[in-house]
């Protein structure tokens, strides 16, 4: 009976109750959805770090990380054989690595890290081969008199091995994103070749007679971008004997990850070619990367490798990128703190609403107590009204936000045009797939119920302190 009365009391003043319900709903949509975006971003970052950059486990010479000098190699055959026997190990990649300088005819030079790889091993261990851009070559599949090198889009721009030219294909792409009047004005630049991005942007803005937004610049520059494949790059480094080594390479393919810091530094050539140039023995390597089926099998393999090879540096992905591990561990704490702050703010609104409801019903409450309803029942009734009010908004907010997460978790939220450079500069993808766990939704529901209970205590105490004789004489 108390439940029915409490539920009906909530809707006696529909406008006021709906305002509170909508406030709770919108607050939880904001909290849950923002939490889902953060979870999606962090999980994507962990995925790309493991599959593109560090794998689950890496093994190095114990002195390698001091200054990454070329002489810190180690024999890898025994390690590979042992790692292959571990349960859950999916693939292993053996690499040589040297710090070097890259030069082209249009660039004075820039520092890079050269990875000497076995392409087939890397295809099983990393996703770089899947990230070769459209119309940007292949992953070591092309033939050339010079050895092949795979570089990133970021480095290609830095080395001036790209052009900017608006073609018929460019305008087909732009028609999906830009205003027709802008496209017509931009046709003045059709087939005009620009070797530098800033020259293209300057000519484009002069042609359009307007200062382009960040999103418009992104659309036009990406539509006009052309890669000078087969360009020659000269790579210079100090070999194992202390002599300067220089060699020319042809660009085989151009890749792009969601981490511009990684892209700007790392290029890939075949291990046999790097070893021959640097004077590294064929049975030696600088790095072994191990990809496992999951984090549990990774932890087991890590323990076995560390115990078997105590003289080497065996590290998990969390050791190689501790900041990412910290972000992952504290993400749930962040969500609950965010949700608590939102519900705390909403709780004051609920308290205010319930106090107003009690002030309007002083005479009614006095009559109920006068005819025999004890204070415990009055207290319970007010508590239930507050809880019902909170749960109605809370459950509605959780359901709506869950549907939003499910829909956008499949389609993604594309922020590349607006915040792509900024997010990729710190290693995060600008194409975000929100994700939320059932555990977090259950925890949020419990917090909503607790908010309703806590918010009802003060109004309920005010109600039970009413004097029935004085309350029935009150005019309201």
N, C-alpha and C positions, 0 to 999 in steps of 0.2 A: 504493500500500500504506500509506504514512504517513497518507494522508487517512482511509482506512478505520479504521486503528487509533486515530487521534485522535478520530474521531467516536464509536467504541465506548467509548473511555475517558471521554468526557464523561458517558455515561449509566451508568457503573459504579456511581456513587452517585446514584441518580435523585432522591432527596429534596433533597440539597444542590444539585444542578444545577438542579432546578426552582425552588428558592428564588431562585437568581440570575437565571434566565430570567424569572421572574415580576416580580422587582424591576426588571430592565431594561425589561420590557414596560410596567409601570405608570409607570415614570419617563418613558418616551418618550410614552406616551399623554398624560400630564400636560403634557409640554413641547410636543408637536406641537399638542395641542388648545388649550392656552392661547395658543399662537402664532396658531392659526387664528382664535380669537376676537378677538385684537388686530388681525389683518389685516382681518377683517370689519368691525370697528368703525371703523377708519381709512378703509377704502374707502367705507363708507357715509357717513362724515362728509364726505369729499371730494365724493362724489356729491351730497349734499344742499347742500353749500356752493355748488357750481357750478350746480345746478338750481333752487335756491331763493333764494340770497343774492347771489352775486357774478358768476355766469356765468364764461366763460373769460377774457374781456377786458372792461375798463371804461375809458371815456374821460371825463375831466373837464377843467374849467378848471385851469390850473396852480396857482392859488392856492386852489382850493376846499377842499382838505383841511386848510388852516391853521385855519379855524374854521367852515367850511360855511355861509358867509353867502349870502343869497339873490341877491346881485348877480353872483355868479360863474357866469354862463351863457356859452354859446357857440352859434353857428349850427351846426345839425346836418345839413342836407340834403346838403352835399358829402361829409361823412364817411360818412353812410349809403350814399350812391351808390357810394363807393369801396369800402366794406366789403362790399357785396353782390357785388362783382366778384371777391372773393377766394375761392379754392378752399377748400372745407371749412367755410365760414360757413353755419350752419344758419338762424339767425334773429337779428334785431336789435330791441332795445327802447329807445325814446327816453323819458326820464323828466325830470320836474321834481321837485325835492326841497326841502322847507323844514322847519326845526325849529319845533315848535309846542307848544301846550298843549291837552289834551283835557279837557273837563268834561262831567259829566252831573248830573242832579238829585240823584243819590245819591253824588256824589264831588266833592271839592274841586278836583281837577285833577291831571294827571300829564303829564310831558314825553314827546313822541312825535316820530317822523320821519314826515312825510307824503310819500308817493310819489304824484306825479301821473303816471298811466300811460295808455297806450292798451290796453284790455283784450285786443284781438285779438293785439297784438304780445306782450303778456305771456304769453298762453296758449301761444305758440310758443316762448317763451324761458325761462319759469319754470314750476314745477309747483304754484304756490300755488292755482290754480283747482281742482286735483285734491285739495287738502287741506281743502276746505270740509267741516266736520263734518256728520254725519248730523243731520237736523232743525235745521240751523243756517243756513238761508237759501241764497242763490245768489251767484255771482260776477258781480255787476253786471247780473243779468238781471231783477230786480224793478223795477216802476215806482213812482215816488213823486214828490210835489210837491217834496220836498227832494232835493238831490243824494245819491247813495248813497256809502257808505263800507264797506270791508271791513276788519275788525279781527280780532285773534287771540283765542283762548279765554283766554289769560293776561291780556290787556288787558281783556277783557270782565269777568273776575272783579274786576280792579283798579278798574274803573269802575262796578262794581255793576250791571251790566246782565244778571245771571243770577239765577235763583232755584233753590232746592233743594226738591223735592217728590217723595215716593215715590208712584208711581202703579202701576196694574196692570202696565204695561209694565216699570216698574222692578223689580217682583218677579219677572217672567219672566226678566229678565237675572240677578238675584241668585240664582235657583234653580240656575244653572249653576256658581256659585262659592262660595256660602255655606252654612253649616249650616242645616238646616230649623228648628231651635229659635230661631236668631237671626232668621230671616225671619219666623217667627210673632210674636215679640216686637216686631219692627220694624213690623208691620202696625198697631200703635197709632198710628203717625205717618202713616198713609196719607192723602194729599190735604191734609196740613198744609203750608202754604207758609212757607218760610224765605227771607229775603232775603240772609242772610250765611252763609257756609260754616261759620264757627265756631259759630253758633247751631244749625245743623243737627246738627253733630257732638256738641255738648253735649247736645241733646235725645235724640239717638240713643243715646249711651252711658248716659244716665239710663234710657232705655227698656229697653236690653239689660242694664243693671246690670253692665257689664263695660268695662274699658279696651280699646278696639279696637287691633289691630295696624296697622302701616302698610299692609299688604296689604288688610285689611278696610276701612280708611278709604277706600282707593282704590276698592274695589268699590262701597261704598255711596254715596260722593259722586258718582262717575261715573254710577251708575244713577239718581240723583235729580236730576242737573243739568239745568236747563231754561234756554234762552236767550230773553231778552226782545228778540226780533227787532223791527225797526221802531222801536226806541228811538232817541231823539234825542241826538246828541252835538254839542257846540259846540266847534269847533276855532278857536284863536286864534293868530295869528302876526304878525310884522312884515313888511309888504309891501316892494316894491322902492323905494317913495318914503319909507320910514321911518314910515309910518302903521300903526296897529294894525288888523288885519283880523280880524273874527269872522264865522263862518258856521255854520249848523246843518246837520247831515247825518243821514240815516237809515241805520241798520245794515242793509246788504244781505245780508251773510254773515259767518260767523265761521270762521276757519281755525285749524289747529294744525300746526306743524312739530315737528321733534325738537330745536329750538334755542330754549329759553325766553327767552334774552337777545334774540334776533332778534324773537321774538313780542311781547315786552313793549314794544318800541319802535316797530314799523313798522305803519302803516296805509296803505290804498290808496284813492285817489279817482281820478276821471278827470282826465287832464292838461289838457284844455280848461277844466274847471271850476277847477282850481287856478291855471292861468295867468291866467284872468279875474279871480280874487280877488286874486292876488298882484301883478298888473301885469306879468307876464312875456310878452314877445312870442311869438307863435305859432311863429316859426321858431327859437326859442332853447330850450336844454335845460341841465340841470345834469349829466346823466349819460346815456351811451350804454352799454348792456350788449350784448355780443356772445356768442352761444352757437355753438360750433363742433362739428364731428362728433367730433373726438377731440383729444388733446393735441398730436399732431404738426401737424395743420392749424391748431390754435390758435397754436402757436409760429410758424408761417409767417405767419399773418395778423397776429400781434403785430408781427413785424419790419417788414412792409410798412406797417402803420398808423403805427408809430413813426417810420419814415423819411419818410412822406408828410406827417405833421402834427407836426413837431418842437416847435411852440409849444403843444401840448396835453399833458396828462398821460395817457399810454397805459400801462395796467398789466395784467399777467396776474393770474390768481387767486392765484398764489403770492406776488405782491407785496402783494396786498390782505390775505391771511391767511398771513403768513410762518410762524407757529407750526404751521400745518397742513402746510405744505411740509416743515418740519424733522421733524415727526413721521413723515411718509411716508418721507422719505429714510433715517431712522435705524431704521425698523421692522425691516428685515432684519438689521441689526447686532444689535438687541435680541434677535431670535429666536435667532441663533447663540450669543450670549453666554449666554442662558437654557439652551439645549441643552448647551453645553459645561459649564456648572456642574452640570447634572443628570448628564451622563455622567461628569464628574470624580468626583462622589460615588459613582456606581455602580462606577467603576473600582477604588476601594479595596475594595469588596466582592468584585470579581472577583479581585484580587490575593490577598486573604485565602483565597478558595475554592481557587485554584490552589496556593497554598502548602500548604494542608491536604492537597490531593490528592497533592502531591509527598512530603510527610512520611509519608503512608500507603503510598507506593510506593517507598521508598528501596531496599529489597532488590530489588524488581522492576527498577528502573532500573539498579541495580548489575549485575544479571545480564545485562541487555540490552547494557550496555557491555562486560561481560566476554566475551560471545560474539561481539563484533565490531561492534555498532552504534556508529558514531562519534558524537562530540559534536554535530556539525552536525545529524545526523538526530534526536538527542534534543532539541536546541534547537528544531528545526522542529516536532517532535511536540507539545511543550508549547505552543509558539506557536499551532499550529493548534487545540489544545483550547480555549485561551482565546478565539480568534477565533470558533470554532464556537459556544461558549457565548454570546458577546456577540451574534453575528449572529442566533442563534435568537430571543433575546429582543427584539433590535432590530427585526427584520423583522416579528415578531408585533405588536409595539407600533405600528409604522408602519402596518401593514395595518388593525388595529383602529381606530386614531385616524383614518385616512383614511375608513373607512366611517362613523365618527361624524360627521366633518366633512361628508361627502356627504349624510347623512340630515338633520342639523340645519341644513345650508346651505340646504335646501329648506323645512323647517318653521320654522326660526328658534328662538331662545332668548328667551322673553318675560320680561324683568325689569322690566316697567313697573310692576307692583304693588309691587315691593320697592325698586327703585332708579331708577324713572322720573324723579322730580324731580331727583335728584342728577346723573344722566347728562345729562339735557336742560339742566340749568343750565350745563354746559360744552359744549353743542352736539352731544352724541352720542346716538344713538338707543338706547332701552332694549330694542328688538326687534332682536336681533343675529343676523346670518347668518354663521356661521364660514366662512372661506375660506382655502385653502392653495394654494401654487403647486407645480408639479412640480419646479421648481428647488430649492425649500426641502426637499422630500422627498429628492431626490437628495443634496443637501448633508448632510442628517441621516444618511442611510445611510452616506456616506463617513466622517462623524464617528464613527458606531458602529463601523465596521471599524477605524478608527485607535485608538479606545478599547481594543478587544480586543487590538490589537498592542502598544500601550504598556503595558497592564496585564499582559501576558504576559512582558515583558522580564525583570523581576526574578525571578519564579518560574523562568523558563527558565534564567537564569544560575545560580540555586541548584542546578538539576538537573545542569547540565553540570560543575559544580565538584565533584560527588560523586566520591569515590575508589572505583572498582569493588570493590577488595579489601575495604575497610571496609564498603561498602554491603551486600555479599552476606552479611556476618556480622551485620547488624543484625536484631534481632527486632522486627517490627511487624505 
